[in-house]
Amino acid sequence: MKRETLAPRSDWPQKIEALGLDFHTGADAEPYWWEAACYAFTADEVDVLEEATETLHGLCLETVDRLVSRGELGRLDIPPAYWPWIAESWRRRDPDLYGRFDLAYDGLSPPKMLEYNADTPTALIEAAVVQWYWLEEVKEGADQFNSIHEKLIDRWKALRALAPADARLHLTGYFTDLEDRRTVEYMQDVAGQAGWAAEPLDIADIGWNGEIFTDLSEAPIRFLFKLYPWEWLLREQFGAHPL
């Protein structure tokens, strides 16, 4: 694993904004997207990272299975009213979509998990799209070892096959946050490529009519992708309604 120092492209803000990454600089003027360095991995190192990710994912699923079977969801600080609901979903093996591991890795020692964000993972546009276009321009002949974009489309296709022919997908998040909004819009794009009729909806605009969740046109929400933390949702005014 090598850290390479590079000269940033002179017009990098305009180029990445055209790809949807318009939250590239923070309020403190510090760039979030950084082109002055990159990391080059060998094929073996990529294999190590992929194997570690699969192993860690499996261990996380095993942990959830144990907590559910032992009735110990309280160890995750989940309100008791939701324990049977979560356990039922787990036993049904309701489908999942994606998650993001944050790993510590030096190219020598085994990768270590810092965090597994399988609820509200962002960094999709950066890793799947912007990095690829940067690579094409700056590192001709090099390869991007992730295939996030293609795999998301494949996963959305698999989920589409489980839904009725007239199914409509809503995608929600906290749209005041620009990063979250752009991530939801990107997810709308890949879901659309997978055959979904999909539309974004700010989480503040989701309604409850006493029986079902509805959108701004009072249409029922049957299939929903959310980029919004469960620990917020379950403790809010509408938190009891998912049950």
Secondary structure, 3 states (H helix, E strand, C coil): CEEEECCCCCCHHHHHHCCCCCCCECCCCCECCCCCEEEECCHHHHHHHHHHHHHHHHHHHHHHHHHHHCCCHHHHCCCHHHHHHHHHHHHHCCCCCCCEEEEECCCCCCCEEEEEECCCCCCHHHHHHHHHHHHHHHCCCCCCCCCHHHHHHHHHHHHHCCCCCCCEEEEEECCCCHHHHHHHHHHHHHHHHCCCEEEEEEHHHCEECCCCEECCCCCECCEEEEECCHHHHCCCCCCCCCC
